[in-house]
Amino acid sequence: MEVPYFSSRLYPNVCFQCGNTEILSPTPAGQHPYCSECNISVKAKKRKGK
């Protein structure tokens, strides 16, 4: 996924890694959304830039 997709806040939240619409809620502050599977499998999670 492209970072502008998430930063625009125009589209629904989807998993940053796989695009799954069933993301963890709430998403930790400063972190892109991940589904439960990717949250476990992805070691270095992508953080939101300022």
N, C-alpha and C positions, 0 to 999 in steps of 0.2 A: 504494500500500500504506500501511497505517496503521503508525505508529511502534510502538505497543504490540505489534503482531504480532511484531516483531523483538526488542523488549526482553523479552518474556515467555520467549523461548527454548523454547517448548513445541512450536513448529511447525518444519518443515524450512526451511532457508534457500532463499529464492527471490530473484530480481533485484528490487531496490527499485524500479526504474523500470517494468519490463514484466511481472514475475511469472514469468519463465523459470526453470526449475529447474536449468539448467546454468550455475551461477555460477562466477566465477573463484575459484580456491582456491590459496593461502589469501587471505582477505579482508584488506586492509590494516587495521592496528589503528586503531580509532576511526572506521571507515567502514562504512556499510551495504553489503551484498553487491550486486554488479552482474554481469550476464552480460558476455561479451566484446564484444558489439555495443554495449550501453549504456555500457560502460566507455570505449569510444572516443568515442561520440557525446555523452554528457552532460559538459558542461564543468564545472559547479559540482556536485560530488558531495555528497550529503547525509551529514553526519557524525553519529555517535551522540552524544546528549546524556548528561550524567552525572546 
